[in-house]
Amino acid sequence: MDGEVQIQSDLKVILRRAAEWFHQNLIESPAPQLARVYLEGRGFGSEVMKRWQLGYAPADSGELISWAETDGFTKPQLVESGLAAWRDEHDPDQGIYARFRDRVMIPICDQVGDVVAFSGRVLSAEHKGAKFVISPVSEFFNKDEFLFGFDRSLHSIATEKRAILVEGQFDVISMFEEGITNVVALQGTAFTRARAGLLKRHLGDDGEVVLCFDSDWAGYCAAEKAFRVLSDEKLSVRVAMLPLNEDPDSLIRSQGAEALECCIAGSLEFIDFQKRFK
């Protein structure tokens, strides 16, 4: 058991140091100028980048490997932490490659604020890979059990007895920066019983969840699925109707936080939302 605890501790050290290194790359290195421009275009200036420890993963895997070697981390540790993967699982001599390359990096933290994983977003719509890449399952991270931003929003959710549930990490960051602090993100559209249970434990029997998903068909389907799971936990569920083709982040940028707050204040009972949407 002590050995397992030590391994987890070592891996968390790697992830914490990696978050610092990714952030330093974004702020100080000349290479990720496009990443800085991208984030500033979303309204995330240097102070926001610092508060959320946003970072940049270089395009060249060799930079991650060199950083790790300099800091005393081994290739197997990089793989176990989810930062890298073997080129050939059956032949370690083939080496490793960085899992995140040429992406904006968003640290994912557990409830006490320790970095346990990352989400990496591409910078270009022409990128052939997935828009987001998330760390694989580890000893202390399973994306199906995590809600992004929960470490920051926990107090507000428990105090207000209300959680605003959004789809993406940038939605959380934008809303938090505008003072809407009882918000968490799915990091995608799948909603699980584990996530519902997490909210239930902190909301209590009289808690309420406001679904604030993208105003498109995918967002509607995600709301239906989330409603069923949350209802099983006996949580009250309402839905905020956003303007067509908007998400919380884009609505804040286009119309201001007040527009989003009005949508949340006017949220509908789920059955009324279904009627309105259809």
N, C-alpha and C positions, 0 to 999 in steps of 0.2 A: 504493500500500500504506500509506504514512504517513497518508494521508487517512482510510483505513478504520480504522486503529488509533485515530486521534484521535476519530472518530465513536463508536467503541465506548467509549472512555474517557469521552467526554461523557455518553453514555447511562448508563454505570455511576454517574457522579456524580449524575445525576437520580434513579436508583433508590435510591442510598444516602441522598440527601437526602429522598426521598419516604418511605422507611422511617422516618427520624427524625421526619418531620412526622406520619405516621400514628400513630406511637407517642406523640408529644406530644399529639395529639388525644385518644387513649385515656386518658392519665394525667391531663391537665390540664384538658381542656375539659368543661364541664358537660353538653354534649349527649349524649355516648355513655354515659350512666349505665346503660342497658340492656346495653350491650356489657360493661361492667365487671362487672355483676351476673351476666351469662351466664358469663363466664370464671371468676369466683370460684365460681360454682355447679359448675364442672367441677374445682374444686380449684386453679385457677391464680390465686394471689395476686399482689400487686404485684411481688414479687421475681421470680416466674416470668415475668410479663409483660415485665419489664425484661431478664431474661437472654435471652429469645427475641425481644425487640424486637417483641412483638405490638402491633398498632395498630388504628385505627378509620378507615374511609373514610366521610366525611360523605355524607348522602343527596343533598345539593345539589351538582351538578357544578360550579357556580360557585365553590365553596370551593377545589376543586383548581386550577381555572384561575387564581384570584386568587393562591393560594400560588405557583404556577409563575411567574406574571408578576413577583411580588415578588422571587423568587429569580433572575430573569433567564433563565428557560427559555421557549422558544417553543412554540406549539401543535404545529407539526410534530415537535418533539422529544418532546413528550408522547405523540403518536401513535406515533412510532417506538419509544419505550420501552415501549409496551404499556399505559401508564397511562390513555390516552384513545383515542377512535376518532372519525373524521369522521362527522358526521351524514349527509353525502352525499359519497361518495368522489369524485364527478365535479364537485363544486362546493364547494371549501374555504371559500367565503364563508358557507356555512351553519353553519360553526363546528364545535366538537367537544363531546363529552360524556365524562364520566368512566366508565371501564370498570367500576370498583368503586364501588358506592354503598351506603351503610348496611350495611356488612359489617365483621366482624372481619378484620383483615389479618395474614397470616402471611408474613414474608419467606422467599424461597427463595434459598439461597446456592450458589455454586459450591464447588469443593473447597478453594479458598483463603479462603473466607468472605466473598467479595464478593456483595452482593445483586444477583441477575440477573433476578428475577421475583417475583411475589406470588401467593398464593392467598387468596381472599376468601370468608369463610363467612357465610351469612345468620344472622340472630339469631332469626328466628321460623319455626316450622314452617308457618305460613300463607303464607309468602312464595311468590309465584307463580314466581319464577325458579329457576334451578339452585341446589342447596344450596351448591356450591362453584363459583367462577369462577377460572380460572387464567390467568395472562398468556399471550398468544399467542406463537407461535414468533418468535424474534428471532435476531440474529447470534450470540448467546451463550447462548440458552436454547431447548431443545426438550424438552418435558415427557417425551417417550418415552425420553429418554436420561438423565434425572435421577432420583436417589433422594433424597427429602427427609431432611435430617439427616446426609448423608454427610460433610459438612465437619467435623461434630462427632464422628462415630463412626468415622472412618477409622482412627485409631490403634488403637482397641479391636478393630476387626474384623481388622486385620492382625496384632495381637498374639495375639488369642485364636483366630485361624483359624476364626472362627464369626461369621456374620451372622444376626441375627434380622430377618426381613422382615415388616412389618405393612402395613396398608392406608392408614391415615390419619396426617396430621400430628399430631393430638392424641394418638394412640397413642404416637408417638415422644416427644413432650414429656413425657407422663405417665411413661413408662418411664425416660427419661433422668433425670428429677427423682428417681426412686426408685433411681438408681444402676445401671440396666441400660443401659449405654452403647454396646453393639455392635448398635444397632438403626437401621434405615432404613425409610422408607415409600415405597410405590408412588405415593401421591397418587391413589388410584383402584385399580381391580382389574386393569388391563391390565399385562402383563409382557412386556417386549421383549428381543430378543437383545442390544441395546446395553446394557441394564441388567444382564443376566446377565454380559456381558463385563466390565463395570465391577467387579462383585463378584469375578469370577474373577481379575482382575489383582491384586487386593489380598488375596484368600484363598489363592491358590496352588493347587497340585495336590491338597493334602490338606485343603482347606477344606470347611466344612459350612455349609449354609443351613438355618435353622429357619423354616418358614412359620408365621406366627402371625396367621391371618386371622380375620375374623368367623365366628362359629359358626352360619352360615345357609347356604342353598343357594348364594347368590351367592359366599360365601366358599369353599365347597367347589369350585365351578367355577373360581374364581380359582386355587385351590391346584393343581388338575389342570393348568391351563395353565402356571403357573409351573414346576411339576415338569418338564414336557416341555422347556421352554426351558433350565432349569438343568441338566438331565441331558445335553443336547447339549453343554454346556460341561464335562462330566465332573465336576460338583460333587455332593457328597453332599447329599441332601435329606431332612429330617425334618419332621414336622408336629406342632405343638402343638395338642391338642384342648382348646378352651375350653368352659366350660359353655354350654348352649343360650342363644342370644340375647345373648351377651356378646361384646365386643371387648376388646382389652387395656386401653384407657382405662377403660371401664365396669367391668371386673373389678377393677382397682386401686381404683376409687372405692367399689365395693360390698363387696369382700372383702379388699382390701389387696394390696400388692406380692407378699407371700409366696404368695398363691394363684396369681398369674400365674407366678411363678418355679417353682412346683410343676408347672404345666402344661408349661412349657418343659423342665424337667428330665425329665419323663415323655413327651417327644415321641416319636412313632412313625415307624418306617420308612414310606415312602409307601404301599407295598402293604398294610401293616397298617392304615394310616389309611383307605384305600379300603374295606377290609372292615368296619372299625368304623363308618364313616359310613353305609354302605349297609345 
